[in-house]
Structures are given as C-alpha cells and as structure tokens.
Amino acid sequence: MDVEVLKKLYAAGEKYFPAANLSRAKLIGAYLPGINLWGANLSGANLARAKLWGADLSRANLAKANLTRANLSGVKLNEANLRGAKLNNTKLYGADLSGAYYDESTRFSRGFDPISRNMRKL
C-alpha cells in the first residue's frame, strides 16, 4: 500500500487497514491515532515521532522498524514482531506487548523491562 493513499484514506475517516504492506514506509511524524494495522508488514518502516496512540498493531511485522520517540500509548502490540526495532524514547504507557517478539538487536529506552511486559525473546 502506498503511504500517501493510506494517509488520504485515514484523513477521510478510514482506520481499518489489516495486513497492509507498508514495508520500508516513511511515516516520520505521522498522525494516525486509532489506526488498525493488525498483521501489517511494517518491516524497516520509519515511524519515528509518529502518533499512533490507541492503534492496533497486533501481529504486525515491525522488524527493524524505527519507532524512536513514537507515541504508542495504549497501542495493541500483542504478538508483534519487534526484532531489531528501535524503541528508544518511545511512549509505551498502557501498551499491550503480550507475546511480542524481540531479540538482541531490539533497542528499548533505558530502564524498560520487556520481561515484565510479557514479551518473548527469540
């Protein structure tokens, strides 16, 4: 899916984009609260400073995605692939990370404990 098409549809009120292919998409600073990207491919996407509070990213592939300084408060990330993702200074207040996958290359904010959030290390 093209990023501009997604933004246009979202602006028109559409929020449901399950399994969308947004691999390597440039969504820096995007304002998409409440969007449903369940099972979407966002591998390698740049979502730095994006505002996605209340979104559903369950089972999304966010491998190697840049989520630095993104607002993911209240976001559903259960069973999401976060291997190699950058989550430095990312707001994760109230986010559901149950069963989300991470690895040695995943970067979290200082003091963040993935085990206490029920994440799984691969």
Secondary structure, 3 states (H helix, E strand, C coil): CCHHHHHHHHHCCCCECCCCECCCCECCCCECCCCECCCCECCCCECCCCECCCCECCCCECCCCECCCCECCCCECCCCECCCCEECCCECCCCECCCCEECCCCEECCCCCCHHHCCEEC
